[in-house]
Amino acid sequence: MGRIQSIDVFRGLTIFVMIFVNDVAGVSGLPDWMYHADEDSNKMTFVDIVFPAFLIIVGMSIPLAINRRLDQGATTLEVAKHILIRTVGLIILGVFMVNAGEMNQEANLIPGSWWKVLLYLSVIAIWNQYPKDQGKTLSLTLRAVGIVILIALTFLYRKGEPGALIGMTLSWWGILGLIGWAYLIASMIYLIARESLVANIASMGILMMLALGLISLKMQHIALLSGWAGNQIGHIVHAVLVMAGILMTLLLQKGTYDHSGKAQLRWIITLAAICFIAGYFLKPLFGVSKIGATPSWALYSIAWCCLVFALIHWVVEIKKIGNWADFLKPAGMNPLLTYILPFIYYAVAGFGLWPAILNQGVPGVLRSVVFSLMMLWMSKLLIRWGINLRL
């Protein structure tokens, strides 16, 4: 199967909405459904579906990426090595970004804004895909400089209260770190199961059953699952979301019995219906919470993402109407760069640049939309300048 344009559009839309919801979180005076739901509220908003959509689009890319490497002659061991390297990169980025948000600006050994800008510049230097005509010497040098800066930043970092300052710690994995762990689990499963629908469906089911069992034990206050260990159960739920993305791509590839593409949509919509029903019956047992990574939250998220993707696929692949999504292409082509651009902006400009009226109500929402579009435009510009991040 050639390149699936609807996946690119879904990826770009996911990044765009993620930038928007991260920015609009600082806007006051909006209805509750514009923010993350509280952990104990037993509900979810559209904002709580954005992170799962990110995980699902990661999963949708896994069969395409792994199959491409295998078709190019890579061995299973080489692909596994590549998966581990990508995982480590995501975890490192996630931990650094979490600590950037926890920094004691006054106590840090260099100004906080400098530290953050240097962090993201080092990320670009390390993970940029340099043109082959530049030669290996330049790319290796820039990557080495980026690594040195990253190491130096760990020693220049301070957080905590005066008199109890500490360096970088692992308080949580960060969004990219969580993606990294889920990517590792699901990628290794796919590397074993390959294109077998039965094996991948069974693996997704086993992961969900494992999560249900561990959450049940945690609810019974089993000592082994208290504290930090219990909080890691979320990785399994996140891996279920990535596996759902893998299944969606496999259904696109294997679930087609006509050339119109309508059979593909039936499979995707069927998956949505199954997840809605399963989520409904599990909700009384475990509740719905994005922060708590409950099974129903994951299943409802899969269902909604399936329906959104089905609509995109119908418009882009079946009706051949794709020009409307051109503005999303930079985010789809360069998701990591587009994701970190807002953090670079805030490190340079800070959060107090906008007048108060643009941080509340409808004006604030419109400002967040414009800001998100501006980040996509900036990503497009940087792509033209040869900046394209790949872990």
C-alpha atoms as one frame of an Amber mdcrd trajectory, in Angstrom:
protein
   0.000   0.000   0.000   1.284   3.463  -0.892   1.287   6.490   1.360  -2.047
   6.981   3.129  -2.799  10.691   2.926  -5.593  10.494   5.490  -3.062   9.378
   8.122  -0.911  12.435   7.366  -3.959  14.688   7.710  -5.007  13.022  10.978
  -1.455  13.417  12.313  -1.335  17.093  11.363  -4.770  17.748  12.864  -3.764
  16.005  16.093  -0.641  18.159  16.483  -2.600  21.322  15.654  -5.290  20.559
  18.242  -2.641  19.601  20.816  -0.962  22.997  20.411  -4.365  24.679  20.682
  -5.480  22.901  23.870  -2.098  23.438  25.533  -2.356  27.164  24.802  -6.048
  27.600  25.567  -5.455  26.007  28.985  -4.145  29.428  30.047  -7.334  31.203
  28.942  -9.835  31.904  31.735 -13.592  32.134  31.645 -14.278  29.174  29.368
 -16.768  26.331  29.897 -15.507  23.186  31.610 -15.432  21.174  28.361 -12.598
  23.404  27.122 -10.279  22.133  29.871  -9.079  18.756  31.124 -11.627  17.083
  33.373 -10.659  16.634  37.026  -9.363  13.179  37.928 -12.274  12.395  40.257
 -15.030  13.907  38.086 -15.736  10.602  36.280 -16.018  12.326  32.916 -13.892
  13.426  29.987 -13.842  16.391  27.635 -12.609  16.704  24.055  -9.338  17.976
  25.529  -8.848  14.587  27.198  -8.957  12.885  23.778  -6.010  14.819  22.296
  -3.244  12.839  24.018  -4.866   9.494  23.076  -5.112  10.750  19.491  -1.366
  11.377  19.607  -0.788   7.824  20.825  -3.106   6.405  18.173  -1.333   8.264
  15.365   1.973   6.908  16.709   0.456   3.442  16.416  -0.857   4.051  12.910
   2.676   4.905  11.785   4.307   1.820  13.341   3.341  -0.798  10.698   4.286
   1.570   7.889   7.661   2.472   9.426   8.660  -1.049  10.520   7.558  -2.646
   7.254   9.506  -0.051   5.304  12.690  -0.820   7.249  12.219  -4.559   6.832
  11.561  -4.130   3.094  14.823  -2.178   2.844  16.694  -5.187   4.209  16.933
  -4.392   7.925  16.991  -7.377  10.253  14.594  -7.798  13.159  17.432  -7.057
  15.563  18.300  -3.839  13.730  14.684  -2.700  13.834  14.501  -3.518  17.553
  17.640  -1.448  18.118  16.065   1.469  16.257  12.933   1.170  18.406  15.012
   1.268  21.599  16.955   4.338  20.408  13.728   6.188  19.594  12.279   5.213
  22.972  15.315   6.525  24.858  15.152   9.762  22.866  11.476  10.304  23.709
  12.028   9.541  27.396  15.000  11.917  27.614  13.025  14.693  25.945  10.043
  14.053  28.188  12.085  14.188  31.414  13.925  17.356  30.351  10.662  19.094
  29.415   9.047  18.165  32.733  12.012  19.556  34.646  11.922  22.717  32.531
   8.428  23.345  33.877   9.484  22.645  37.479  12.552  24.895  37.428  13.273
  27.464  40.140  13.877  30.397  37.811  15.648  32.516  40.430  17.941  29.773
  41.733  18.900  28.250  38.379  22.588  28.706  37.586  21.733  30.394  34.288
  18.560  32.360  33.443  15.617  30.028  33.010  14.769  31.316  29.542  18.354
  30.687  28.378  18.259  27.170  29.812  15.040  26.337  27.966  16.164  27.848
  24.668  19.440  25.922  24.883  17.474  22.748  25.626  15.405  23.015  22.460
  18.345  24.143  20.335  20.245  21.064  21.491  17.215  18.901  20.618  17.230
  20.347  17.104  20.998  19.884  16.782  20.853  16.245  17.905  17.748  15.021
  16.091  17.679  17.115  12.927  17.841  15.194   9.638  20.754  16.892   7.918
  20.950  16.902   4.099  23.338  14.273   2.800  25.173  16.830   0.681  26.361
  18.583   3.866  28.627  15.671   4.693  28.841  13.548   7.809  31.439  15.728
   9.527  29.106  18.701   9.939  26.145  16.617  11.097  28.264  14.645  13.581
  29.786  17.864  14.918  26.396  19.527  15.429  25.005  16.423  17.113  28.041
  16.230  19.409  27.625  19.909  20.335  23.941  19.260  21.084  24.785  16.331
  23.366  27.414  18.382  25.221  24.893  21.199  25.760  22.288  18.725  26.998
  24.753  17.270  29.508  25.814  20.753  30.637  22.200  21.760  31.204  21.754
  18.947  33.729  24.492  20.502  35.891  23.162  24.053  35.482  19.645  23.137
  36.611  18.046  23.870  39.975  14.550  23.368  41.351  12.917  23.311  44.767
  12.546  25.864  47.522  15.429  28.078  48.746  17.490  26.098  51.199  16.331
  22.801  49.712  17.426  23.148  46.104  18.003  20.030  44.029  18.956  19.168
  40.488  16.940  17.352  37.843  14.740  14.524  39.092  12.146  12.136  37.674
   8.826  13.436  38.996   6.985  11.970  35.990   7.850  10.972  32.442   6.275
  13.888  30.622   4.031  13.591  27.573   6.851  12.526  25.265   8.160  10.062
  27.843   4.736   8.455  28.193   4.561   8.201  24.424   8.017   6.621  24.448
   7.041   3.816  26.836   3.797   3.078  24.980   5.648   3.137  21.659   8.224
   0.660  22.990   5.607  -1.848  24.174   3.454  -1.676  21.049   6.368  -1.624
  18.591   7.929  -4.725  20.096   4.570  -6.483  19.939   4.164  -5.559  16.284
   7.738  -6.613  15.514   6.749 -10.100  16.708   3.164 -10.212  15.416   3.911
  -8.380  12.144   0.845  -7.982   9.902  -1.268 -10.662  11.579  -4.616  -9.104
  12.487  -5.429 -11.950  14.868  -2.116 -11.665  16.732  -2.363  -7.877  17.065
  -6.009  -7.977  18.182  -5.122 -10.674  20.735  -2.164  -8.616  21.962  -4.339
  -5.548  22.414  -6.866  -7.643  24.322  -4.186  -9.147  26.555  -2.817  -5.685
  27.356  -6.287  -4.458  28.291  -6.939  -7.517  30.483  -3.555  -7.018  32.158
  -4.386  -3.371  32.830  -7.800  -4.295  34.244  -6.256  -6.888  36.526  -3.522
  -4.597  37.827  -5.926  -1.704  38.362  -8.248  -4.019  40.289  -5.376  -5.111
  42.522  -4.330  -1.482  43.006  -7.881  -0.593  44.077  -7.554  -3.314  46.734
  -4.493  -1.458  48.063  -2.030  -4.232  47.307   1.308  -3.057  48.718   3.283
  -3.981  45.596   1.123  -1.647  43.489   1.193   1.335  45.818   3.124   4.509
  45.108   5.417   4.740  42.090   4.909   1.153  40.895   1.148   1.556  40.755
   1.459   4.738  38.734   3.250   2.845  35.957   0.108   0.837  35.115  -0.829
   3.731  32.875   1.901   2.649  30.421  -0.116  -0.482  29.653  -3.288   1.528
  29.017  -1.332   3.920  26.810   0.090   0.940  24.912  -3.508  -0.204  24.249
  -4.089   3.146  22.534  -0.998   2.683  20.376  -2.114  -0.853  19.531  -5.461
   0.580  18.431  -3.571   2.762  15.966  -1.724  -0.296  14.667  -5.034  -2.094
  14.188  -6.490   0.874  12.311  -3.646   0.800   9.804  -3.873  -2.977   9.434
  -7.616  -2.678   8.838  -6.900  -0.135   6.109  -4.434  -2.539   4.531  -6.159
  -5.883   5.063  -9.797  -5.030   5.562 -10.496  -3.891   2.023 -12.691  -6.016
  -0.195 -13.613  -3.362  -2.768 -11.777  -0.555  -4.516 -14.068   2.213  -3.290
 -12.539   2.244   0.200 -15.955   1.937   1.875 -15.109  -1.463   3.355 -12.183
   0.159   5.142 -14.554   2.622   6.770 -16.855  -0.175   7.906 -13.965  -1.875
   9.734 -12.879   1.379  11.411 -16.456   2.221  12.454 -16.926  -1.336  13.753
 -13.842  -0.896  15.942 -15.322   2.375  17.230 -18.605   0.666  18.126 -16.839
  -2.172  19.977 -14.758   0.306  21.997 -17.785   2.461  22.846 -19.663  -0.587
  24.153 -16.677  -1.917  26.131 -16.009   1.514  27.616 -19.646   1.857  28.658
 -19.678  -1.440  30.564 -16.302  -0.794  32.230 -17.146   2.749  33.332 -19.065
   1.728  36.510 -16.101  -0.391  37.616 -13.169   1.947  36.960 -14.633   5.334
  36.101 -13.473   7.696  33.367 -10.315   9.730  33.854  -7.531  10.851  31.550
  -5.255  11.608  34.506  -5.964   8.199  35.996  -5.556   6.497  32.585  -8.677
   4.407  33.147  -9.706   1.736  30.631 -12.993   3.476  29.765 -11.145   6.716
  29.003  -8.873   4.804  26.624 -11.739   2.927  24.947 -13.920   6.020  24.525
 -10.901   7.865  23.110 -10.231   5.082  20.607 -13.883   5.179  19.535 -13.938
   8.947  18.977 -10.599   8.887  17.156 -11.849   6.082  14.899 -14.891   8.153
  13.961 -12.843  11.299  13.316 -10.345   9.358  11.237 -13.145   7.630   9.320
 -14.543  11.033   8.380 -11.105  12.279   7.311 -10.483   9.101   5.324 -13.866
   9.422   3.582 -13.182  13.040   2.607  -9.503  12.685   1.638  -9.258   9.162
   0.191 -12.756   8.410  -1.121 -14.031  11.845  -2.139 -10.498  12.986  -3.039
 -10.947  16.344  -1.306  -7.615  17.081   0.342  -6.725  20.702  -0.439  -8.500
  21.941   2.687  -5.872  20.172   4.810  -2.803  21.779   3.217  -2.312  23.992
   6.274  -1.852  20.828   8.373   0.961  19.417   6.242   3.850  21.015   8.205
   2.613  19.403  11.425   2.052  16.085   9.684   5.505  16.106   8.097   7.415
  17.415  11.111   5.374  16.576  14.233   8.177  16.698  16.819   9.421  20.110
  15.693   5.881  21.497  15.524   5.170  20.162  19.017   8.185  21.861  20.644
   7.856  25.191  18.803   5.356  26.652  21.322   7.748  25.804  24.160  10.541
  27.649  22.333   8.241  30.628  21.817   7.273  30.807  25.492  10.913  30.431
  26.555  11.794  33.495  24.474   8.683  35.670  24.778   7.274  34.465  28.100
   3.595  34.166  28.986   2.834  37.832  29.645   3.093  39.145  26.095  -0.659
  39.238  25.378  -3.008  41.870  26.840  -5.388  40.570  29.479  -8.395  40.592
  27.140  -6.674  38.013  24.912  -6.320  35.614  27.821  -9.983  35.244  28.633
 -13.202  34.159  26.978 -13.828  34.141  23.238 -10.966  36.556  22.441  -8.621
  34.158  24.214  -9.884  31.194  22.171  -9.428  33.123  18.927  -5.938  34.135
  20.022  -5.096  30.470  20.723  -6.339  29.475  17.257  -4.175  32.163  15.637
  -1.221  31.141  17.774  -1.619  27.484  16.754  -1.781  28.450  13.069   1.308
  30.594  13.570   3.193  27.582  14.956   2.234  25.541  11.875   3.434  28.360
   9.628   6.715  28.559  11.549   7.157  24.785  11.178   6.637  25.120   7.421
   9.269  27.851   7.301  11.787  25.802   9.296  11.237  22.794   7.031  12.205
  24.989   4.093  15.365  25.915   6.001  16.279  22.249   6.365  15.120  21.610
   9.934  13.267  18.303  10.116  13.410  16.374  13.391  13.442  12.578  13.475
  14.194  10.483  16.529
